[in-house]
Structures are given as C-alpha cells and as structure tokens.
Amino acid sequence: MKFVIQRVTNACVKVDSQVIGSIEKGFLVLIGISQTDSRQTADALVKKMTGLRIFEDENGKTNLSLKDVGGSLLLISQFTLYANCKKGNRPSFIEAGEPKMAEELYEYIIAE
C-alpha cells in the first residue's frame, strides 16, 4: 500500500467540471493498493498518516498533527501508484490490487 500525502491549505476533486470532494486545511492523499495489502496494512498506514506532525506550531516548527490543527482528509484512490515502467513504453499494473479487493480496502480506509 502506498500513500502519497500532500499537506494543503485547500483542495478539491472535480469530475466533468463538478466538485465531488473538497477540503480546507489538511491532507490530500493518493492511495495505491496492491495485491498483497490487508486491513492490517491499512491500519498501520492510517495511524502513521494521522499522526504525522507536519503542520507548523506557534514557533514555526513542524510539530502539529492533523488532529492538532483540526485538519481534514481528501482521499483519492489511485491504482497508477503501482505502475511499473521498467520495460517498454506501456506501464504494467500487475502489482495493483484487483479492483473489487482494492475498492473494499479503500472504503475501509475511509471508514477508519
């Protein structure tokens, strides 16, 4: 499982020019799920992500977590994080999780 985490002051996702998700201060997170991932993997990464102290405190030090600043999450499923481009010009996605399993884990992550 891979999380690409970007600290944002605001972010939104649009599909066909319609906003389907938006947040103010928080994390925009791209989530890639592989064939071998499990709920235990998800639990560990969610705990790590929400505990990251990458927001500035009153002294300008990155010392505060998402919870400390009342931040939000915008989670985006992104199977392309498992693209293998080592051979040729067409990426292989063989390591990406099978869609049904990946969707179930993604929904589990959202719930957690």
VMD Tcl script that builds the backbone (N, CA, C; Angstrom):
set m [mol new atoms 336]
animate dup $m
set s [atomselect $m all]
$s set {name element resname resid chain x y z} {
  {N N MET 1 A 0.854 -1.164 0.000}
  {CA C MET 1 A 0.000 0.000 0.000}
  {C C MET 1 A 0.899 1.227 0.000}
  {N N LYS 2 A 0.472 2.202 -0.791}
  {CA C LYS 2 A 1.227 3.450 -0.877}
  {C C LYS 2 A 0.285 4.619 -0.632}
  {N N PHE 3 A 0.727 5.542 0.203}
  {CA C PHE 3 A 0.030 6.804 0.415}
  {C C PHE 3 A 0.972 7.909 -0.057}
  {N N VAL 4 A 0.516 8.765 -0.936}
  {CA C VAL 4 A 1.238 9.979 -1.292}
  {C C VAL 4 A 0.473 11.108 -0.615}
  {N N ILE 5 A 1.108 11.726 0.364}
  {CA C ILE 5 A 0.433 12.710 1.214}
  {C C ILE 5 A 0.934 14.106 0.882}
  {N N GLN 6 A -0.015 14.993 0.605}
  {CA C GLN 6 A 0.335 16.384 0.355}
  {C C GLN 6 A -0.411 17.249 1.360}
  {N N ARG 7 A 0.337 18.035 2.100}
  {CA C ARG 7 A -0.271 18.984 3.031}
  {C C ARG 7 A -0.848 20.130 2.200}
  {N N VAL 8 A -2.113 20.493 2.452}
  {CA C VAL 8 A -2.764 21.524 1.643}
  {C C VAL 8 A -3.478 22.545 2.523}
  {N N THR 9 A -3.647 23.747 1.980}
  {CA C THR 9 A -4.493 24.742 2.636}
  {C C THR 9 A -5.924 24.596 2.133}
  {N N ASN 10 A -6.086 24.056 0.922}
  {CA C ASN 10 A -7.392 23.668 0.385}
  {C C ASN 10 A -7.148 22.791 -0.829}
  {N N ALA 11 A -8.110 21.927 -1.122}
  {CA C ALA 11 A -8.003 21.033 -2.271}
  {C C ALA 11 A -9.398 20.579 -2.672}
  {N N CYS 12 A -9.542 20.240 -3.948}
  {CA C CYS 12 A -10.818 19.701 -4.404}
  {C C CYS 12 A -10.574 18.727 -5.544}
  {N N VAL 13 A -11.548 17.866 -5.761}
  {CA C VAL 13 A -11.529 16.919 -6.864}
  {C C VAL 13 A -12.745 17.207 -7.724}
  {N N LYS 14 A -12.513 17.359 -9.034}
  {CA C LYS 14 A -13.600 17.600 -9.972}
  {C C LYS 14 A -13.682 16.445 -10.965}
  {N N VAL 15 A -14.899 16.064 -11.301}
  {CA C VAL 15 A -15.159 15.102 -12.354}
  {C C VAL 15 A -16.164 15.760 -13.288}
  {N N ASP 16 A -15.793 15.863 -14.556}
  {CA C ASP 16 A -16.655 16.542 -15.532}
  {C C ASP 16 A -17.081 17.922 -15.028}
  {N N SER 17 A -16.126 18.669 -14.528}
  {CA C SER 17 A -16.326 20.038 -14.028}
  {C C SER 17 A -17.186 20.138 -12.776}
  {N N GLN 18 A -17.543 19.020 -12.165}
  {CA C GLN 18 A -18.323 19.038 -10.925}
  {C C GLN 18 A -17.434 18.658 -9.752}
  {N N VAL 19 A -17.455 19.461 -8.702}
  {CA C VAL 19 A -16.687 19.161 -7.498}
  {C C VAL 19 A -17.347 17.971 -6.798}
  {N N ILE 20 A -16.557 16.902 -6.593}
  {CA C ILE 20 A -17.089 15.728 -5.897}
  {C C ILE 20 A -16.488 15.571 -4.507}
  {N N GLY 21 A -15.489 16.376 -4.194}
  {CA C GLY 21 A -14.892 16.364 -2.873}
  {C C GLY 21 A -14.018 17.592 -2.689}
  {N N SER 22 A -14.059 18.165 -1.496}
  {CA C SER 22 A -13.207 19.323 -1.230}
  {C C SER 22 A -12.929 19.420 0.264}
  {N N ILE 23 A -11.779 19.998 0.581}
  {CA C ILE 23 A -11.395 20.234 1.967}
  {C C ILE 23 A -10.701 21.574 2.084}
  {N N GLU 24 A -10.621 22.066 3.286}
  {CA C GLU 24 A -9.768 23.210 3.595}
  {C C GLU 24 A -8.442 22.622 4.094}
  {N N LYS 25 A -7.850 23.160 5.121}
  {CA C LYS 25 A -6.560 22.715 5.639}
  {C C LYS 25 A -6.572 21.219 5.950}
  {N N GLY 26 A -5.545 20.518 5.490}
  {CA C GLY 26 A -5.457 19.088 5.764}
  {C C GLY 26 A -4.525 18.378 4.814}
  {N N PHE 27 A -4.867 17.116 4.519}
  {CA C PHE 27 A -4.063 16.278 3.635}
  {C C PHE 27 A -4.872 15.850 2.423}
  {N N LEU 28 A -4.271 16.007 1.259}
  {CA C LEU 28 A -4.745 15.382 0.034}
  {C C LEU 28 A -3.918 14.106 -0.081}
  {N N VAL 29 A -4.586 12.950 -0.143}
  {CA C VAL 29 A -3.869 11.670 -0.102}
  {C C VAL 29 A -4.253 10.801 -1.289}
  {N N LEU 30 A -3.248 10.453 -2.103}
  {CA C LEU 30 A -3.439 9.471 -3.163}
  {C C LEU 30 A -3.139 8.106 -2.563}
  {N N ILE 31 A -4.047 7.151 -2.774}
  {CA C ILE 31 A -3.912 5.831 -2.154}
  {C C ILE 31 A -3.806 4.765 -3.231}
  {N N GLY 32 A -2.687 4.042 -3.218}
  {CA C GLY 32 A -2.495 2.908 -4.112}
  {C C GLY 32 A -2.534 1.621 -3.307}
  {N N ILE 33 A -3.299 0.660 -3.785}
  {CA C ILE 33 A -3.461 -0.606 -3.075}
  {C C ILE 33 A -2.938 -1.732 -3.955}
  {N N SER 34 A -2.098 -2.586 -3.360}
  {CA C SER 34 A -1.505 -3.703 -4.110}
  {C C SER 34 A -2.232 -5.005 -3.795}
  {N N GLN 35 A -1.885 -6.028 -4.537}
  {CA C GLN 35 A -2.495 -7.354 -4.372}
  {C C GLN 35 A -2.279 -7.925 -2.969}
  {N N THR 36 A -1.175 -7.573 -2.343}
  {CA C THR 36 A -0.810 -8.190 -1.063}
  {C C THR 36 A -1.243 -7.391 0.166}
  {N N ASP 37 A -1.936 -6.282 -0.043}
  {CA C ASP 37 A -2.328 -5.436 1.088}
  {C C ASP 37 A -3.513 -6.016 1.860}
  {N N SER 38 A -3.614 -5.594 3.118}
  {CA C SER 38 A -4.659 -6.103 4.003}
  {C C SER 38 A -5.151 -4.966 4.901}
  {N N ARG 39 A -6.138 -5.270 5.716}
  {CA C ARG 39 A -6.631 -4.293 6.676}
  {C C ARG 39 A -5.553 -3.917 7.682}
  {N N GLN 40 A -4.690 -4.866 8.017}
  {CA C GLN 40 A -3.595 -4.568 8.953}
  {C C GLN 40 A -2.639 -3.537 8.339}
  {N N THR 41 A -2.359 -3.683 7.043}
  {CA C THR 41 A -1.517 -2.704 6.352}
  {C C THR 41 A -2.190 -1.339 6.397}
  {N N ALA 42 A -3.484 -1.317 6.088}
  {CA C ALA 42 A -4.243 -0.065 6.088}
  {C C ALA 42 A -4.237 0.577 7.473}
  {N N ASP 43 A -4.473 -0.226 8.503}
  {CA C ASP 43 A -4.489 0.301 9.873}
  {C C ASP 43 A -3.171 0.988 10.216}
  {N N ALA 44 A -2.060 0.346 9.860}
  {CA C ALA 44 A -0.741 0.905 10.171}
  {C C ALA 44 A -0.513 2.223 9.435}
  {N N LEU 45 A -0.887 2.270 8.161}
  {CA C LEU 45 A -0.659 3.498 7.391}
  {C C LEU 45 A -1.595 4.623 7.815}
  {N N VAL 46 A -2.835 4.304 8.125}
  {CA C VAL 46 A -3.764 5.332 8.602}
  {C C VAL 46 A -3.260 5.915 9.917}
  {N N LYS 47 A -2.804 5.057 10.813}
  {CA C LYS 47 A -2.272 5.533 12.098}
  {C C LYS 47 A -1.060 6.436 11.874}
  {N N LYS 48 A -0.160 6.015 10.999}
  {CA C LYS 48 A 1.039 6.810 10.708}
  {C C LYS 48 A 0.654 8.154 10.087}
  {N N MET 49 A -0.247 8.116 9.083}
  {CA C MET 49 A -0.646 9.335 8.381}
  {C C MET 49 A -1.282 10.336 9.330}
  {N N THR 50 A -2.225 9.894 10.144}
  {CA C THR 50 A -2.929 10.830 11.018}
  {C C THR 50 A -2.049 11.337 12.154}
  {N N GLY 51 A -0.963 10.635 12.432}
  {CA C GLY 51 A -0.057 11.065 13.488}
  {C C GLY 51 A 1.111 11.912 13.013}
  {N N LEU 52 A 1.254 12.043 11.693}
  {CA C LEU 52 A 2.367 12.839 11.174}
  {C C LEU 52 A 2.300 14.269 11.713}
  {N N ARG 53 A 3.413 14.728 12.225}
  {CA C ARG 53 A 3.479 16.089 12.761}
  {C C ARG 53 A 4.159 16.969 11.723}
  {N N ILE 54 A 3.367 17.428 10.745}
  {CA C ILE 54 A 3.944 18.211 9.658}
  {C C ILE 54 A 3.272 19.576 9.469}
  {N N PHE 55 A 2.511 19.977 10.478}
  {CA C PHE 55 A 1.937 21.318 10.472}
  {C C PHE 55 A 2.707 22.177 11.473}
  {N N GLU 56 A 2.823 23.460 11.155}
  {CA C GLU 56 A 3.612 24.360 11.992}
  {C C GLU 56 A 2.884 24.731 13.281}
  {N N ASP 57 A 3.662 24.802 14.363}
  {CA C ASP 57 A 3.136 25.293 15.637}
  {C C ASP 57 A 3.344 26.806 15.707}
  {N N GLU 58 A 3.086 27.382 16.872}
  {CA C GLU 58 A 3.205 28.837 17.037}
  {C C GLU 58 A 4.635 29.341 16.876}
  {N N ASN 59 A 5.616 28.452 16.959}
  {CA C ASN 59 A 7.027 28.830 16.786}
  {C C ASN 59 A 7.549 28.540 15.388}
  {N N GLY 60 A 6.654 28.110 14.489}
  {CA C GLY 60 A 7.066 27.833 13.117}
  {C C GLY 60 A 7.700 26.462 12.913}
  {N N LYS 61 A 7.692 25.642 13.933}
  {CA C LYS 61 A 8.262 24.287 13.837}
  {C C LYS 61 A 7.172 23.315 13.394}
  {N N THR 62 A 7.540 22.355 12.549}
  {CA C THR 62 A 6.568 21.342 12.139}
  {C C THR 62 A 6.416 20.364 13.295}
  {N N ASN 63 A 5.399 20.626 14.110}
  {CA C ASN 63 A 5.247 19.915 15.368}
  {C C ASN 63 A 3.806 19.482 15.639}
  {N N LEU 64 A 2.879 19.815 14.721}
  {CA C LEU 64 A 1.467 19.534 14.960}
  {C C LEU 64 A 0.929 18.509 13.962}
  {N N SER 65 A 0.002 17.683 14.453}
  {CA C SER 65 A -0.617 16.654 13.612}
  {C C SER 65 A -1.914 17.182 12.994}
  {N N LEU 66 A -2.491 16.369 12.158}
  {CA C LEU 66 A -3.767 16.688 11.512}
  {C C LEU 66 A -4.838 16.998 12.560}
  {N N LYS 67 A -4.907 16.174 13.597}
  {CA C LYS 67 A -5.893 16.370 14.663}
  {C C LYS 67 A -5.635 17.674 15.419}
  {N N ASP 68 A -4.357 17.966 15.671}
  {CA C ASP 68 A -3.993 19.176 16.410}
  {C C ASP 68 A -4.483 20.452 15.728}
  {N N VAL 69 A -4.506 20.441 14.391}
  {CA C VAL 69 A -4.901 21.641 13.648}
  {C C VAL 69 A -6.341 21.568 13.152}
  {N N GLY 70 A -7.059 20.496 13.520}
  {CA C GLY 70 A -8.439 20.341 13.071}
  {C C GLY 70 A -8.531 20.161 11.568}
  {N N GLY 71 A -7.547 19.477 10.993}
  {CA C GLY 71 A -7.477 19.301 9.547}
  {C C GLY 71 A -8.410 18.227 9.019}
  {N N SER 72 A -8.565 18.223 7.716}
  {CA C SER 72 A -9.428 17.268 7.019}
  {C C SER 72 A -8.604 16.396 6.088}
  {N N LEU 73 A -9.248 15.346 5.599}
  {CA C LEU 73 A -8.627 14.435 4.645}
  {C C LEU 73 A -9.423 14.412 3.354}
  {N N LEU 74 A -8.726 14.427 2.221}
  {CA C LEU 74 A -9.333 14.179 0.922}
  {C C LEU 74 A -8.588 12.979 0.362}
  {N N LEU 75 A -9.256 11.828 0.365}
  {CA C LEU 75 A -8.636 10.557 -0.013}
  {C C LEU 75 A -9.046 10.189 -1.429}
  {N N ILE 76 A -8.044 9.854 -2.255}
  {CA C ILE 76 A -8.284 9.555 -3.662}
  {C C ILE 76 A -7.647 8.220 -4.002}
  {N N SER 77 A -8.455 7.298 -4.498}
  {CA C SER 77 A -7.944 6.003 -4.945}
  {C C SER 77 A -7.130 6.217 -6.223}
  {N N GLN 78 A -5.914 5.653 -6.265}
  {CA C GLN 78 A -5.024 5.906 -7.397}
  {C C GLN 78 A -4.194 4.660 -7.707}
  {N N PHE 79 A -4.769 3.733 -8.474}
  {CA C PHE 79 A -4.075 2.484 -8.782}
  {C C PHE 79 A -2.786 2.712 -9.561}
  {N N THR 80 A -2.660 3.854 -10.233}
  {CA C THR 80 A -1.463 4.113 -11.032}
  {C C THR 80 A -0.203 4.260 -10.180}
  {N N LEU 81 A -0.347 4.346 -8.858}
  {CA C LEU 81 A 0.839 4.374 -7.997}
  {C C LEU 81 A 1.608 3.058 -8.093}
  {N N TYR 82 A 0.958 2.017 -8.604}
  {CA C TYR 82 A 1.617 0.725 -8.780}
  {C C TYR 82 A 2.006 0.462 -10.229}
  {N N ALA 83 A 2.133 1.516 -11.030}
  {CA C ALA 83 A 2.582 1.358 -12.410}
  {C C ALA 83 A 4.052 0.945 -12.422}
  {N N ASN 84 A 4.356 -0.069 -13.204}
  {CA C ASN 84 A 5.743 -0.500 -13.395}
  {C C ASN 84 A 6.130 -0.103 -14.816}
  {N N CYS 85 A 7.102 0.795 -14.921}
  {CA C CYS 85 A 7.520 1.330 -16.220}
  {C C CYS 85 A 8.922 0.876 -16.595}
  {N N LYS 86 A 9.393 -0.216 -16.027}
  {CA C LYS 86 A 10.765 -0.660 -16.254}
  {C C LYS 86 A 11.010 -1.130 -17.686}
  {N N LYS 87 A 10.017 -1.782 -18.301}
  {CA C LYS 87 A 10.194 -2.316 -19.638}
  {C C LYS 87 A 9.214 -1.654 -20.608}
  {N N GLY 88 A 9.732 -1.263 -21.747}
  {CA C GLY 88 A 8.876 -0.728 -22.794}
  {C C GLY 88 A 8.236 0.597 -22.437}
  {N N ASN 89 A 7.224 0.952 -23.216}
  {CA C ASN 89 A 6.551 2.238 -23.043}
  {C C ASN 89 A 5.134 2.101 -22.508}
  {N N ARG 90 A 4.694 0.893 -22.273}
  {CA C ARG 90 A 3.360 0.676 -21.716}
  {C C ARG 90 A 3.514 0.209 -20.277}
  {N N PRO 91 A 3.018 1.002 -19.311}
  {CA C PRO 91 A 3.141 0.593 -17.905}
  {C C PRO 91 A 2.387 -0.701 -17.628}
  {N N SER 92 A 2.929 -1.468 -16.713}
  {CA C SER 92 A 2.254 -2.679 -16.237}
  {C C SER 92 A 1.639 -2.366 -14.883}
  {N N PHE 93 A 0.410 -2.828 -14.692}
  {CA C PHE 93 A -0.278 -2.601 -13.421}
  {C C PHE 93 A -0.532 -3.911 -12.699}
  {N N ILE 94 A 0.299 -4.908 -12.975}
  {CA C ILE 94 A 0.097 -6.244 -12.410}
  {C C ILE 94 A 0.192 -6.256 -10.885}
  {N N GLU 95 A 0.943 -5.310 -10.313}
  {CA C GLU 95 A 1.087 -5.251 -8.854}
  {C C GLU 95 A -0.085 -4.551 -8.171}
  {N N ALA 96 A -0.875 -3.808 -8.945}
  {CA C ALA 96 A -2.025 -3.103 -8.367}
  {C C ALA 96 A -3.071 -4.115 -7.924}
  {N N GLY 97 A -3.775 -3.782 -6.862}
  {CA C GLY 97 A -4.801 -4.670 -6.330}
  {C C GLY 97 A -5.954 -4.870 -7.300}
  {N N GLU 98 A -6.500 -6.070 -7.301}
  {CA C GLU 98 A -7.678 -6.383 -8.122}
  {C C GLU 98 A -8.785 -5.402 -7.721}
  {N N PRO 99 A -9.515 -4.843 -8.679}
  {CA C PRO 99 A -10.444 -3.749 -8.386}
  {C C PRO 99 A -11.418 -3.988 -7.229}
  {N N LYS 100 A -12.040 -5.129 -7.149}
  {CA C LYS 100 A -13.025 -5.371 -6.080}
  {C C LYS 100 A -12.346 -5.347 -4.706}
  {N N MET 101 A -11.212 -6.035 -4.585}
  {CA C MET 101 A -10.474 -6.071 -3.323}
  {C C MET 101 A -9.958 -4.678 -2.966}
  {N N ALA 102 A -9.410 -3.971 -3.958}
  {CA C ALA 102 A -8.864 -2.637 -3.715}
  {C C ALA 102 A -9.961 -1.665 -3.280}
  {N N GLU 103 A -11.123 -1.764 -3.900}
  {CA C GLU 103 A -12.224 -0.882 -3.532}
  {C C GLU 103 A -12.678 -1.144 -2.098}
  {N N GLU 104 A -12.728 -2.414 -1.711}
  {CA C GLU 104 A -13.112 -2.752 -0.337}
  {C C GLU 104 A -12.118 -2.180 0.668}
  {N N LEU 105 A -10.818 -2.300 0.366}
  {CA C LEU 105 A -9.804 -1.744 1.277}
  {C C LEU 105 A -9.856 -0.222 1.299}
  {N N TYR 106 A -10.082 0.386 0.144}
  {CA C TYR 106 A -10.204 1.844 0.066}
  {C C TYR 106 A -11.384 2.320 0.928}
  {N N GLU 107 A -12.523 1.665 0.823}
  {CA C GLU 107 A -13.693 2.006 1.639}
  {C C GLU 107 A -13.392 1.793 3.125}
  {N N TYR 108 A -12.630 0.758 3.435}
  {CA C TYR 108 A -12.237 0.505 4.832}
  {C C TYR 108 A -11.372 1.670 5.341}
  {N N ILE 109 A -10.437 2.128 4.520}
  {CA C ILE 109 A -9.566 3.242 4.901}
  {C C ILE 109 A -10.392 4.489 5.170}
  {N N ILE 110 A -11.357 4.765 4.310}
  {CA C ILE 110 A -12.226 5.926 4.501}
  {C C ILE 110 A -12.956 5.815 5.843}
  {N N ALA 111 A -13.468 4.645 6.137}
  {CA C ALA 111 A -14.201 4.444 7.391}
  {C C ALA 111 A -13.304 4.627 8.613}
  {N N GLU 112 A -12.052 4.193 8.499}
  {CA C GLU 112 A -11.135 4.314 9.633}
  {C C GLU 112 A -10.763 5.759 9.855}
}
mol reanalyze $m
mol bondsrecalc $m
mol representation Tube
mol addrep $m
